[in-house]
Amino acid sequence: MFLDPTRFMIFAIMALFVAGLGTMITGIVYLLKKGPGGEIAKLAQQTARLAQKGIAEDVAGLVGNASSLIDALNRLAATSTGVGVLLILVGGFLIWMALTLFRETMGI
């Protein structure tokens, strides 16, 4: 069975749509599972331990280390969220491309 140009375009459009849907679902799952929630809880525990140690030993060291932890927390949340959002946007773009090509191919 040979593919004529119309069937080939429909096959390519379906593949593009499935790839976009998979990418979008991956982005959503990434945001739900690997989002900043788990890492924030771990950093909060570390900050509490650091605060206890800083009070017992040296307050100036506590301030510097807590500042570094907060900065790391902000970068971590931004990176995790950015990756998930990028995957969702790329998936949406692929789906949009598939639908646009489908409309052009079918003359809708």
NORTAPE-V811607 format. One record per helix or strand. SS is the DSSP state (h for helix, s for strand). FROM is the first residue (numbers start at 1). TO is the last residue. If there is no record, write none. Layout:
ss: {SS,SS}
from: {FROM,FROM}
to: {TO,TO}
//
This chain:
ss: {h,h,h}
from: {5,36,59}
to: {33,56,106}
//
